[in-house]
């Protein structure tokens, strides 16, 4: 039986929700999936593949994830590795913010090249001040919760295809 790790970092639980959903989609008789808070991961020795997810803060992937990848580069390079990020702004904000986020992910990908990167919409707790929404290019009528599992299903299908 193959064993997968989904390591996530979250502040608002949206990344954790996506991680749990990915587990549900991958879990099978041939595949055992652990979902663990990134800060609790002790080692990667027993895993056949690793998925790492975290939110975007300041147009960069969360620093705890970057540090985790730096600390575990040798092990991560031995197994298929997938990343995903969660961002409220990525699809709904200005193009310049998307470029900054992708540039951040490019830097991480140079540490350990992932097989694929999932890009998922997030949610916010309350509406941003209008000048911040304007700065990010967020329209007034944009819902607070943009979470969408269609993109996650695509991500999971790519993982399954990669590991056949």
N, C-alpha and C positions, 0 to 999 in steps of 0.2 A: 504494500500500500504506500502510495506517495504521500508525503507530508509537506504542506504549505504553511508559510507564516505570513500573516497580514499584520504588519506593525504600523501603528497609526499614532499621530499626535493630534490632539484636538483641544480647543478651548470652549467651543459652543456646542459640541457633540455632533455636528453635522458630519465631520470626517469619520467619527466612530460609527454613525448610522450607515454611511456608505461602506465602511469596512465590514460591518455585520451583514449588509446586503450582499456584498461580494462573496462572503463566506457561504451564505445560503445558496447562492447560484453555483458555487464551485463544489460544495460538499457532495460527496457521493461515496459509493462503496469502495471505489478505487482511490479515493482522495480524502485525506484527513486534513482539515484546515484549522489552524489556531489563529485567533484574533487577540492581539496583545498590545497594550499601551506601549509605545516605543520606548519609554523610559524604564519599562520593566523587563525588556528583553535582555537576557543574560548571555546567550550565545546562539549561533546560527548553525551549529554543527549537524543537527538532525533534520534539516530541511532540504527538500528537493527544489524548492522555488521560494522566492521572497517577494512580497508586495509591500511597498512602503507608501503611506499616504499621510498628507498633512495639508493644512490650510496655507493660503498665501497671506502674508502680513507685510505691509510696506512694499508691495509688488515683488516680494521674494518668498521663496519656499521657506517654511519655518526653520529656524536655525538649529533646533534640536534634531531635525531630520538630516540636515547637512552634516552635523557633527557625528550622528550615528553612522552615516555612510562613510565618512572619513575614517572612523574608528574600526569599521568592519569591511573595508575595501577588499581585503584578500578573500574572505569568505564569500562576499557578494559576487565577486568575479567568477566564482566556481559554479554558480547556479543561475538559472534564468531569474532575472530581476525585473520587476515592473514598478513604476512609480505612478501615483496619482496625486493631483492637487485639487483643492476646493477653493473657489474664488467667486465672490459675488460680482466682481467687476469684470472678470475676464471676457465673457461674451457680451456683456451689456454696457461696458464702458468704452471709453475712447481707445482708438487703435494704439496710441502710444503706451497705454498701460499694458495692453496685451503683449506688446513688444518687450516691455520691461520684465514681465512675468516669464516670457519665453527665454529671454536672455539669462535670467536667474536659473531656469531649469537647464539651460545649456551648460552653465558652470557646474551644476551638480552632475550632469551627465558625463562630464569629463572625468569625474572621480570614478564612477562606475556607470558604464553605458547601459541603460535599461533596454529591455526588449521592446517596451512600449511605455508611453506616458498617457495616462487618462487625465482629461481636463473636465472637471465637474463643476457645475454651478453650486453656489452656496446659498446661505441665507443670512440675514442680519436681524437683530432683535428689535430694533426700532429705526425709524426713518432717520437718515442723516440730515444735518442742516442743509438747506437748499444750496448754499454756495459750495458745499463739499460735493453734493450730487452733481452740480454743474461742472465742477472741476474734473470729476471722474467721467462725466458724460452720461450719468444715469438719468433717465427720464422720470419725471414726477410720478407717473402712473405705474412705474415698475413695482411689482409685488415684493414684499420683504423676503418671501421664501421662493427661491428660484430652483430648489433642488429638483433634479430630473433624473429618473432612473433609466431612461432610454440610453443615455450615454454610458451609463455603468454597464448595462447589458451588452453594449458594443465592446466595451473594455473586457468584460468577462469572456466574450466569444473570441476575442483576439488572444487572450491568455490560453484558452482551451485549444485553439488552432496552433499556437506556438508550441504547446507541450505535447502534441500528438506524437 
